[in-house]
Amino acid sequence: MKVLVVDIGGTHIKFLATGQTEHREFPSGPGMTPKRMVAGVKKLTSDWKYDVVSIGYPGVVVHNRPIVEPYNLSAGWIGFPFRRAFGRPVKLINDAAMQALGSYKGKKLLFLGLGTGLGSAMIADGIIEPMELGHLPYKKATYEDYVGLRGLKKRGKKKWRQDVAEVVARLVAALEPEDVVLGGGNVKKLKDLPGGCRKGDNGNAFVGGFRVWEQAAGASSFEPGRATELRPRKEQRHGSTAAKRK
């Protein structure tokens, strides 16, 4: 089974298929609709063969459907017929959860994505849990306002790095993970990683997208490098989104 993985970000749409060695991409942004996304992906993958599609979506996903419009893209994602548009089976997963899945090496993992916004997800006991932490209150705004792209542009790199260190420390103290991965396009702007963290690779999103479909091939439990039980602890409710982060 050949899988096409599409990673939807606030600044770029990136995609990779089974058997390909380099991903392709095109710009995203506030005007990006799902129809434009599908058209762009299909145009640039016309010479690729794939059977199924994984989509990392920058927002809340429940029962394989977005239930909240993304903060950094245009509207129209809720109720969009992704399977019909691609002409193939499609699995949607929160984008931070997809990166977490691709980064997982065992234990209790906290993934934080530094990009357009702040992506967040955990994996524990074989369960992926998108956490939607970016819009929780922090100082005079939210975590995302300080450690996302807006905070970086507004406050400068030095203060942004200080905010990242503080936010990571707060979340680690609260959630007590055994492994912390910092990913997203802006992680490279950190001079030093906060203590106890390891740097993620945006390519891990593609690894996660491939793993999403591994359970359909017969794997029944989650092991690093193998597959995952995509069992949510509970349905996510609107309170924030994981708008991404690249």
N, C-alpha and C positions, 0 to 999 in steps of 0.2 A: 504494500500500500504506500503510495507516494503522497506526501503531505505538503501543502503550501501553507506556510506560516506568515501571517500578516500582523505586524506590530504597529498599531495606530498611535502616533504621538502628536503632541501639540505643534511641532515644527516640521516633522517628517513622517511619511508612511514608508515603512521598511518591510521587505518581504524576502523570503528564501524558501526554496523547495527542496525536497529530498533529492540528493544526487548533485545538487549545485554547490559550487565552492565559494561563490561570492553573492552577497545579497544585493538587491536593487532597491531604489528608493526614489521618491519624488516629494516636493514640498507639501506640507500641510498648512494649517493655520485657521483663523476664525471663519473663513469661508468654506471650509471643507465639509461637504455633505457625504452621507453614505453612498449615494449614487455616484458622485465624483470619485470617491475612494475606490469603489468596485471597478469603474471604468478605467481609472489609472492603473490599477493592479493588473487587470486583464490585458490592457494594451502592452504593458511592459513584460508580461509573462506569456505572450502568445507563442513563444518558442519553447516553453516549459510544459512538461506533462505532470499532472497531479490528479489524484483521485478524491481527496478530501481537503478541507480548509480549517485551519485554526486561526482565530482572530483574537488578539490582545486588545481589549477595549478599555479606553480611559474613563471608566466609570463603573457603576454598580451593575452586576450581571446576576440575574436570578433565573434558574431554569432555562439556561441557554439564551436568555433574552436581556438586552439592556432595559433597565427600568428608570434610568435617569439620563437626561441629555448631558453630553460632556461639556465642561466649563469652557474649554479653550477651542472648541470647534463649533460649526454651525449646528442647527437643530435638524431633526428628522431621523434620528437613529432609533428611537423607540418605535417598535412595530415594523421596522424595515425588513423586507423579505430577503435576508442574506443568502439563504439556500437557493432560492429561485434566481437571485441575481448572479450568483457564481455558477449555478447549474450543477452543484455538487453538495454533498453533506458538509455542514459547517458546525464547528463547536466554538462558542464564544466564552472567553474567560477574562476576568479583570486583568489589565495589563501588568500591574505590579505582581499579581499572583502568578502570571505566566513567567515573569522574570525570577520570582522566588523559586518556582518549580525547576527552572533551568539551573539555578544556583545551588540547589539543595545537595548537601553531602551527608545528611544525617542530623540527629539531635533536634533541638527546638530552634528553628531559624526565624529571625526577624530580617525582612528585606525592606530597605528604604531606598527609594529612587529619587535622586536629585536631578530634576530637569525643569520642564515648564512649570510643574507643580511639585508636590511631594507624594510619591507613590509609597504604599505601605502594604505589607502582607506578612503573614506568619504561616509556618508549617509546623504542626505538632501532632504526634500520634497518627501520622498518615493522613491528616486533614489539612487542606489548604484553606486559610481564612483571610480573605481580603479585609483590610482593617480600616481603610478610609480615615486615616488620622490627619490628613493634610489640612482639613478645615476646622479642626478643634481650636479653641481660643488659645492665643499665645501673645503675651504682652498687649499691644494695642490692636492686634488683628488676629491672624491665624498662623499656624506653623508654616503653611504654604506661602503666605505673604512674606515671610522672612527668609525661608531657605529655598524657595522656588526661584524661578527666573526673575520675577518682579523684584524680589528682595535683593538679588544679586545686582541688578541694574540700578536700583534706587539707593542702596546703602554702600555699594562698593565691595570689592573682593575681601578686604580685611575684615570688615564687620560681618559680612556674610559667612566667612569661615568660622568666626566666633559663634554666630548663631547656630550654624550646623553642629558644632561641637556641643553646645548647650542642649539643643533639641535631641540629639542622639543620646546624650547622657540621661536626659529626663525619660525618654522612651525606654531605654534599656533598664533603668531603675524600676520603672512601672511594670514592664512586661517580663523581665527576667529571662531573656533568651540565652541559649547556650552558644549560638553562632549568630553573628550580625554581618550582613552584607550590605554595603553601600554601592548602589548602581546608579544608572541614569547618565545622561550626557554631561552633566556638570560635575560629576565626581572627580574628573580629571583636573578641575580647578582648585581642588584641595591641596594645600602644600603638604600636609601630613594627615593621615587617617586618624580619627579618634581611636583611643585605646580599645583593643579587643575587637576591632572591625577588620574585615577584609574587603578588598575592592572587587566589585562585580564587573562583569563584562556585558555590554549591551547585547552581544551575541548570545548570551544565556537566554534571552527572550525566545530566540529561535529554538534552542534546546528544549525549553519549556513547552513551546508549541508542538514540537514533535512528540514529547512525552504525553501530552494531552490525549493523543490518539493511540498510545501504546496500550491503554486499557481495553480499547476496542479490539485489539489483536489477541486478547486472552489473558493479560496480566491482571491479577485480582488484588494485589496489595502494592503498597508504595515502597519502593526501595530506590536509593540513589542510583541514577543511571538506568533505571528501568521504567516504572510506571507509577501512577498515583490513583488513589481513590479520590475522586473529586466530590467529596461529601461535605457540603457546608454544615457548620454547626447549627446555623439558623439562617433564615432568609435575611438578606441585607435590606435595611430600610434607608430611605433617603435622609442624609444628614450631611453628606459630603460626597465628593467623587474623587477618583484617583487620576485626575486629568494629567497628562504626562508630558512630560518629564524628560524630555530629551533636549 
